[in-house]
Amino acid sequence: MWQKLGSLVLKYRIPLLISLLAATAFMGYHASKIQMSYEFSRAIPTNNPKYKDYIAFKQQFGEDGNLLVIGVQTDKLFTQAIFNGYTALARKLKTVNGVDNILSVPGAFNLVKNDSSEKLQAFRIFGDGELTQAQIDTGVGIFKNLPFYQGLLYNPAANAYLMGLGINKSILASPQRTKVVNEILGLCETFARQHQLTLHYSGLPLIRTQMADRIAKEMKWLLFGSLLLSAIILLLFFRSIGAMLISLAVVIIGVIWSVGTMHLLDYKITLLNALIPPLIVVIGIPNCIYFLNKYHISFNEIGNKNAALEKMIAKMGIVTLFCNIAAAIGFAVFALTKSAVLKEFGVVAGINIMVIFFISLIFIPVVLSFLPSPKTRHMRYLDNKWLLAVLDRLEIWALNHRKVIYGLTAMVTILAIAGMFRLKSEGFIVDDLPKTDRIYTDLKFFEQNFKGVMPLEIVVDTKIKNGLRKNSLQLFEKIDSLSRYIGMQSEMSRPLSIVEGMKFAKQAYYDGDSTNYALPNSFDISFLAAYLNLKGSGKDSTNQLGRLVSSFMDEDRQQTRISVNMQDVGSKRLPELIDNIKEKTNLYFDSANYRVVFTGSSVTFLEGSTFIINGLKESVFWAFLLIALCMLYLFKSLRILLCSLIPNLIPLVITAGVMGWVGIKLKPSTVLIFSVALGIAIDITIRFLVNFKQVQDETSRNHRDVVIETIHSTGISIIYTSLVLIAGFIIFCFSGFGGTQSLGWLTSLTLVVATITNLVLLPALLIDLSKGRKKIIE
């Protein structure tokens, strides 16, 4: 069949090449339309209760992760020049398209009791325009007498001040977010330079935007780096510019198809599927090496170019097909998970790994058929003395030192299993960034001075319309008690809720006396209505405070929210904190009358991380099972199946053990390693065993001689391919994301171990498991 396929490919080479290039042009058009993804809750299935709670919250109260924060630490903020500049900065930032509102010290309001109207009026503490030092000092006295702003806009102990910018949710979901964020940063840095200050920036809009932009930028240079490194290695191996260009053309076509597939399926680029193009390069190059290696060997034997090309397809077609199937399975199993981002990664990677096989099968022989026959220097690598000496050493080990091989393997495996018990599962929102990265250090600034910026939302549902008015004093006392408990947690800031507004209103009623910043009692609860129906001194003040109040309850007065900013505590500590708060919540709010929901970006992050990690664990199991079935179908022998799985299971165990001993945690970006490595490493086993089967079918030699022949006939191409794969994954070590770095060096480690086990342990197993039988493959 494969021999006939080889003849057909060469016979219809021109139509096939034109069709391939036309299809690639079509995919290239779609690839040019690809966009970045700015959605960060898609790791959770849409039918998950926590996802539904989060969507319901956003529909009711709006986006929770839309606050971009700007911090400064100085004891000179209230000097005339700096404060007027800070005020001007706030005005300029408000004019930026996409900035809906600003919370800042210059824009802070005070509530003042108006006896004649019996209302509370909102006044700006600091006036507009240029202020004198005396005016600023007067405003500072009022501002620092308002406990409402303490911990929210300033930290008196550290002289740290915060400005919060609410970013429009439609902007956050579009590519315009990058322009908006950059414009904000530009204005802030100009102010910082003018006054020789250091500003700090954080909040989910900034973190997500800068992370997405880095992904797009990194995808390009990782792709370029993998292409460049592959080109250098190919040129060193084959000593042929033509062979190098053919191989690069194959993987570039594969990259175009992979990005085009994303757009055709209406996917966008995420941190995960941004890895697909460089992975296609890394996986596609071995196809080229094996095809070219077989072509050179066949041409050496036959001396006829077309006959050598037909033999290349006949011998390597089935091998490369099953290698790509195994690799595709390693990626495609992610499509079986419940996470949308993992499904997209699995679908696109699985499809395009199979596409790269067909591209290789058509493009390589067709282009080679147009080129001159290979010269002697192009095939000199086949007689590499160093590699031949290595293969001779492998032969000696397989024949004479099998007990030592088994003993060393057992010792290393036991040590690795011990390391596996040290593995921990934990993830952080900015986990993959270096500790010296500005995003990380700025986040820590806000955690140290304002207890963090990660949003946690608690929704108290009274279950009835106008439930907030019924027994309101008792309800608000419960919310206040819960808020005080939350504020006592070292990782959480003082919560904001309608109760804090009521305290602010009470202080205003008692002429601004800060000792009266407390929840109204049964005698003065009526002032709550005055607070909620504020009459402002100006349009701006009325709108801002009105929005602030209305954002904490729904229109039916049935639900109210408690908003908490917290540290990026990680997926291990967060559930402990939430469970502790839930225990207190259950004491204050009986389930018969209230429903309390914990949601927000922090909760969806935790849930998403859990889904991804569990999904990846399942994917490793499915990958192993499906690959085992493929091997059983291919070789139709349980003994061969056992021989094939052991050399690939051990590298995974060793990699997991190294992660445990080194302290690399299981998280979404590192669990990916196992399925990827399994799908790629099994290629070596398939190529070895298929060649073993072909040699055995063609000769009547005993199994020891067949193993030796297989080591020598396949070993060179396996070593070359492994070097390319290892070098390709080493490129990922230069990533700016810790998870991608780990993917690079841990996958390279897995491939190194897999190469050793397949060239040392696998031949030993084949000899021992086949001892006393005429044929191993039945």
N, C-alpha and C positions, 0 to 999 in steps of 0.2 A: 504493500500500500504506500509506504513512505518513499520507496524508490520511484513509483509511478507519480507520486505527488511532486517529487523533485523534477521529473521530466516535464510535467505540466507547468510548473513555475517558470522554468527556462523557456518553454515553448511560448507561453503567453506573457513574457516578461514586460513587453511594452505596455499592453493594456493594464496589467496589474500595477505597474509603476505609476501610470497616469491616474488610475483610480485612487491609489494611495495618496498621491500628492494632491489630487482634487479634494478628497475627503479631509486631508490635513488642512488645506486652505479653509474649508468650511468650519472645521473645529477651531482654527486660528481666529476666525471672525468672532466666534462665540467667546473664545478665551480673552479677546480684547475687551469684552463687555463685563468681565468679572468684577465684583465689588467686595469690599471688606464687610465683615459682619460686626455689628455693634450690639448684638443681643447676647446677654450673659446669663439668662435663666433657662437656656434651652437644653441644659444637661438633664433636666427633670422631665419625665413623661408628662404630657398634657393632661392625662387623667389622674395624675398624682394629687391627693388631697391638699398637700402643701402648695403645689403649683396653683391649684384652683383658689386657695385662700389668698395667694399673692396677687393673682389676677383680679380677684374680687376687691382686694384692698386698693389696688391701683385705680380700678374703675370708680371706687367710692371716694378715695382721698387723693388720688394723683400719684405721680412718680415719687418713690421714696429715695431713690439714689440719684437725685438731680442737683445736689448741692456741691458746688466747687468752693473750696475754702482756701483763703489766703491768710497766712499767719506772719506775724512779725514780733520779735522780742527786743524791746528797747525801753529805756526809762526816759526817753526824750520825745515820745509820741505827742505829748500835749504841749510841746514848745511851738511857738507861733508858726515858724516856717514849715516844720514837718507836718503839723496837724492840718494846716491849710492845704498842703500838698496832698495829704491823705484824703482830705475831703474832695479835692479836685479829682483825685484818682477814682473815688467812688462815683462821682458824677460821670466821668468818662466811661467807666465800666458799664454804667446803666444804659449808655447809648449804643453799646455793642449789640448788634442784631443777634437775638437768641438768649440774651440775659433778661429774664422776666422780672426778677426782683433782687434786692440787695439788703442784707442785714449787716450793719456795721456800726461802729461807735459814732461816726459823724451823723448817721441817719437814725440814731436811737431816739425813741419817743418817751415822753413822760405823761402820765395821766394826772390831770388836775381837776379837782372838784369845782363845779360851777353851781353855787348856791341858788342863783336866780332860776336856772333852767333845771336844777336837780338832776344834772347829768355829769358824767365824767368826760372831759375833753382831752384829746390827744394833742400834745404840743411837741415840736422838735426841740430837743435839749440844746443842740448847737444850731445856730442860725445858718442861713445860706450866705454865700459869698465869703470874702476875706474877713476873718475875725481877728480882733486884737487879742493880746495875751490875757488881758483882764476878762474879756468875754469867754475865752477858752477856759480860764480858771474857774469862772462861775459855773460853766457847764459841767466841768469835771466834778465839782462838788455835788451837783445834782445827780450826775451819772453814777458816781460811786456810792451814792446813798440808795441805789435801787438794786436790791438783791436779785431781782429778776434777771439782770444781765450778767451777774457774776457766774463764771463757769461757762457761760454761753458766748459772750463776746470778749471777755477778758479774764485773765488769771492774775489776780493782784500779787500773789506770792512770787510769780516769775516775771512780772511785767510783760506778759505775752498777750497779744491782741489778735482777734480773729475777724475776718470779713467773709461772709457767706454769700455766694452768688447762686440763685436759682436759675438753672439752665432749662430752656424750653424743651419739653419731651420730644417734640417732632424733630428738633435740631439734633438731639442726642441719638436719634435713630437714623441719622443720615450722614453722608460724608462731609456735610458742612460743619460737623462738630469739630473737626480738626482746625478749620479756619477760625472758628469762634474761640476755641481754646488758645490757639496761637496768638490771636489778637488780644485776648485777655492777658496772656503772659507777657506780650510785648509792652503793653501799657504799664503793667506792674514793674517790669524790669527797668523801664525808663524812670519811674518814680524811685526805685531802689538805688539806681546809680546817682540820681540827682541828690539824694540825701544820705548816700553811703550806708544803706541798710541792707540787710539780707532778708529776703522774703521766702516764705515756705509755702508750697502748694500741694494740695491733696484733695480728697473727695473722689467718689466713684466716677464722675464725668471726666476728670483729669486722668485718673489711673487707667480707665478703660480706653480713653482716646489715645493716650500715649502708648499703651500696650499694643493696641491695634495697629498704630502707625509703625511701631517697631517690628511687628510681625510682617507687615508688608515689605518693609525695607530689608529685614533679615532674610525673608524668603528669596529675594532677588540675589543677595550676595552669597547665601548658602548654595543656591542653584549654580551661580557662576563659579563658586569655589569648587563644587563637586565636579563640574564640567572640566575645569582647568586641571584639577588633580588627575581626573580620569584620563585626560588627553596626554598628560606627561607620562603616566604609567603605561598607557597603550603604546606610546611612541618608544619607550624604553624596551618594552616587551617585543614588539613586532618589527621595530626599526623601519616602519613604513608609514609615511604620511597618509597614504591612501587608506590603510586599515584604520588609522586613527580617525580620519574624517568620516569614514563609513560608520564607525561606532558612535561618534558624536552625533551624526545625523540621525541615527536610530533613536537615541535617547532624547534628542531635541524634539523629534516628531512625537515621541511618547509624552513628553512634558506638555506640548501643545494640546494633545488629546486629553490629558488629565485635567488641565485647567478648563478646556472647552466642555468637558463632561460636567464639571461643577456648574457651569453656567446653564447648560442644557437642562440639568436637573433642578435648576433654580436654587442652587446652593450658593453660599458666599464663603469667603476665605475666613477661617478661624485659626486660632493658635494650633489646632490639631491638624486640619487638612492643609495648612500651609506647608506641612512637612512632606506632602505627597509628591510635588515636583522633584525635589532633591532625592527622595526615595526612589522615584522612577529611574533617575539617573543611576543610582547605586545598584538597583536591581537589573536594569537593562544592560549595563556594561558586561556582566558575566555572560549573558546570552551571546553577545558579540564575540567575547573571548572564546567561548566553546565552539561557536560556529567557525570562526577563523582558524582556531587551533586544529579542528577536524579537517578543514579545507587544506591546510598546509600539510598535515600528515597524509591525507589522501593523495594530494598532488605529488608528494615525495614518493609514494608507492606506485602511482599510476602514470604520472607524467602528462596527463591530459586534463586541461582545465575544466571542460564541461562535465567529464566523467567524475572528476573530483568534486565538483559542485553537487552533482546528483547524489554521490555517496555521502557528502556532508549532510544533505537534507535527510537522506535515508537513515543515517546512523544517529544524527543529533536531533532530528525532529521530534521523535518520541521522547527522548531524554529531556529536551528543553521544555516540551509541552508539560510533562508531569512536574518538572521543577517549578514552572510558572504556576501550575495548578496548586502545588503545595504552598508556594509563596502567597498566591492569591487567597488561599484558605486562611493563612495566618493573619491576613488583613480583613478579609470579608466576614469573618466571624463577628467582628464588631457590629455588623449590621443586625445581628441577633439580639443585641442588647436593647434596653428600653430608653437609652439616652439618644436624643436627636443628633447631638454633635458626633457621637460615636458611630451612629448609623450612617451618617453622611461620609465620615472618614472611611468606614468599611466598604460602603457601596462604591465610592469613587476609586479607592485603592484597589479593591478586588477586580473591578471591571478593567482598569487600565494596566494592571499587571498581566492580564490575559491579552489585552490589546498589544502590549509591547512584544509578546510572543509572535503574534501575526505580523507585526511590523518587521521584526527580525527575520521571520521566515520568508517574507517577500522582498524586503529591501536589500538585505545582505547578498543573497545569491544573484539577484538581478543586477545590482551594481557591479559585483565582482565579475559577472559575465561580460560586462563592457570593458573591464580593465585588462591590461596585459597580465600574463601569467606571473605568479610570484617569483621573485629572484631568490638566489641562494641566501643573501643576507637577511631577507625577510623571514627565513625559516631557521636561522642560526640558533634561535632561542631553544629549539627542540633538542639541541645537543649541549645545553648549558651544563658545564662540568660540576658546578657547585650544586645545582638542583639534582643532578644524577647521583652525586655522592650522598645527598640527603635521602633520596629514594632508596639507595643501597642500604643505608643505615636503617631505614624504616623496615625494609625487608628482613634484615637480621633480627630486629626486635620482634617482628611478627612471628618469625619462625622459631626463635630460640629463647626469648625472654617473656613469654606470655604470662608466667606466674608473677613476674615483677610488675608487668603492666597491670594485672588485676589487683595486685597488692597496693600499688600506688594510687590506682583509681579508687579503691575502697577507702584508703586513708583520706584522700582529698575530699571524697564525697561525704564521709562522716564529719569532717571538719566543716564542710559547707552546710550540712544539715544542722549542726550546732549553731551556725551563724543565722540560719533561717529562723530559729526560735527567738532571735534578737530583733527580728524585723518589726517595725512599728508602722502603723498607718495614721498619717496626719498630714493635713494640708492647710495652707494659708492663702488668703486672697492674693498677696504679693509674694508668694512662696518662691517663685521661680526667678526672682530678681536678686542680683548680688547685694550683699549687705551694705556695699558702698554706693549703690545706685541712688540717685537723688530721689526717685519716687519712694524708695524704701526709707531713706533718712528723713525725708520730709514727713512721711507718715508717722515715723517715730516721734518727730517734734510735736505733732498734734496729740499723739498718745500720751506723751509726757506732760503736756501742758493743758490739754482739754479732754483727756481720757479717750481719745480716738474719734474717728469720723465714720465708722462703719454703722449703717443704720439697722436698728432692730425696732420693729413696730409691734405693739400690743393693742389689739382691738377688743374693747369691752362692748358686747352686744347685750342690750337689756331685753331683747326678744319681742318688745312691743313698741309701737309707735309712741313718741313722746315719753319714752321710758326714762330719759335723762332728767325729766322734770318731776317724775314720780319718785318720792323719797330721795330727792336730789342731794340733800345734805348728807344723808347716810351713805349714798353712793360715792359722793366726792371724798368723804372721809376715807372710804376704802381705797380709792384711787390714790389719795395722798399717802396713806400708809404703805401701799405697794411701791409708790414712787420713792419714798424715803428709804425703803429697803434696797431698791435697785441702786439708788445713789450711793449707798454704803459699799457697793462692790467696787473693788479697786480697778476693775477693767471697764467700768461703765460710768458715763457721765450722769449728771442730774437730769432725770427725764423731763420732757416738756409735755404738758397736757393742759386741758382747760382749767385744771386746778391751779396751775401756776398763774394763769390769767386772772383767776378769782383772787388769788393772794395779792397780785399787783393792784387790782381794783380796790381791795380793802385798804392797802397802804395809801393809795391815793385819797380815799375817803377820809382817812385820818391824817390829812394834810401832809402826806409824804413821810410820815414817821416810819423808819425802817423796822422798828420793833413790831409793827403791825403787819408785816409781810407774813401773813398766815391765812389759813383757810377761814372764811367767814363762819361765824357760829350761827345759832338759831335766831339771834337778835338782828344780825346784819346780813343775813343770806339774801335779802331782797336786792342788795346792791349788785348781785350777779347779773340781773337783768340790765342794769345800767351799764355794766361792762360790755355785755354782749351787744348793746345797741349804742355803741360809742358815737358821739358827735364830734367830728374832727375839726381842727382849726383850719384845715385846708384839704383839698381834694386828695392830695398825695397821702397824707396821714390817714385819712379815713379809709382809703382803699387798702393801704398796707396793713393796718391793724385789723380791718374787717376780714381780709383774706387770712390773716394769722388766726383769728378766732374761728372762722368758719372751717378752716382746714382741720380742726380737731373734732368736728362732729358732722354727722350727715344731715341732710335736709329734713329728715323725719324725726330728728332728735332721738334716734333709737340707738345709735352707735357712737362711741367716742374712742379716740386713739391716744395711746401713750407712746411718744417718740423718744427713743434712746439712741444716743451715739456711743459707740463702744470701740474697744481696741480690736485689732485683727488677731483674735485669740487662738484661731486655728480650729480645725474640725474635731480635735480631741477635747479641748476645754469648753468650747461653745455649748455642746449638749449638756455638760455638767452645770454650767451657769443657768441655762434655760430650765433644766429640771429643778434646780433650787428655787428659781423664781416661780415656777409652776406650783411648787409646794406651798409657797406663800399665797399665790393666787387662789388656790383651792380653799385656803383658810378664809380669805376675804370675800370671795364670790362663789356662792352656791350654784351648782349646775342647774338647779330648777329654775332660777330666775335670770341667770347670766350665761353667756357663752363667751369665753375668752380665747382669742386666737393669737398665736405668736407667728409673725410673718416678717417680711422685709428681705432685703438683699442678703443679709447675713444668714438668715435661715435657708433661703434658696441656695446659697453657696454651699452650706453644709449638706443639704439634701442632694445637691448636684454632685458634690465630691463623693458622697457615699454611693450614689448610683453608678458613677463612672468607675470607681474602684471595684465594686461588686461586679459590674458588667465586664470589666477587663479580666477579673478572675475567672468568670464563667467562660469568657472568650478563649482563654488559654486551654481550658478543658475541652471545649468544642473543637478548637484547632487541633489539639492532640488527637482527639477521636477521629475527626474527618481525615486528617493526614494518615492516620493508621489504616483507615479503610482504603484510602488510595494506594497505599503501599501494599496492602493485602491483595487488592485488585491487580496491581501491576506485576507482582512477583508470585502471587498465588501460593505462598508458603508461609506458615506460621513461624518457622525457624528464621526465615529471612526477615519477617516482620519484627521478631524479637531483636535480631541483629541490627535492624535499622533504627529502632526506637531508643535503645539503650545509649548509643553514642550521642543522641540528640537530647535525651532527658538529662544526662549528667551535666552538660554545659549550662542548662537552665538552673539546675540545683546549685551549681557552683556560683553562678551570677547572683542568685538570691542570697546565698551564703555571704558573698562579698558585700552585698548591700547591707546585710545584718551586721557584719563585723565593722564595716566602715561607718555605719550610722545613717545611710541613705534611707529615707522613709518611703513607704508605699504611698503614692499619691497619684492623681490622674496622669501626670506626665511621666512617671517611672514604671507603673504597672504595664504600660504600653510595650515596654522592652521585651517582655517574655513572648508575646504572640508574634511580634515582628521578628525576633531572633529565631524562634522556632520555624517560622515560615521560610526564612532565608537559609538557615543552617541545614535544613533537611535537603536542600538542593545538592549539597556535597554528597550526602548519603545516596540520593537517587542516582547521581551521575556515576558514583563508584559502583553501585550494585547493578545498574543497567549495563555498564561496561563489563562487569564481572559475568553477567548472564550471557552477553553477546560472545565473549571470549570462550565461555564454557560450551555454548551451543555450536561454535565454529570449530572447536578442537576436541580431542579425546584425552587431553592431559588430565592428570589427577588434580584434586582441588587445591593442593598446596601450590602447584605450578600456576594454576589459574589465578590464585590470589596474588602471586608474585608478578605475573604478567599485568594484572589489573593495576597494581601499585605503580608500575612503571609506565603504563600507557595512559593512565588517568591522573597520576600524581602531579605532573607538571601543570596541567591546566587547572587542577584543583588549587594548587598553591598560588598560581597567578591570579585566579579568580578570588581567592580568599584575601590576597593582598589588596586587590582592587576594592573589595567590599569593606575591608577594615579601614583602608585609606578613605573611602567614601563616607563612612560613619565617623571617622575622626574629625571630619569637617564640622560636624555638629558640635564638637567640643568648643568651637570658637563662637558659639551662640551667646547672646546676651541673656538667655533664659536658662536657669539652673536645670530645669527638667529636660530641656533639649540637650544640654551638655551631658547630663547623665545618660540620656538615650544614646548619645554618641559613644562615650567611652565604655559603657556597660555592654552595648550591643557589639562593639569591637572586641571586648573581652570574651563575650559569648562565642563570637565567630572564631577567635583564636583557639579557644578550647575545643569548639566543634571541629575545626580543621585537624587538630591533634587527635581527638578521639576517633574521627573518621579515617585517618591515615595510620593510626597505631592500634587503637582498641578494636575497631571494626574488622580489620584483617585477622586479628587474633581470634575474635569471636567466630568468624567465618570458618577458620581452620578447626577450632575445637568443636563447634556445633555440627560440623560436617564430617568429623572424623569417623572413619569406618563405613562411609556411604560412597557410592559411586558418583552420585549427583546430588548437589545441594538443592537446586531448583527443580521441583517436580513439574 
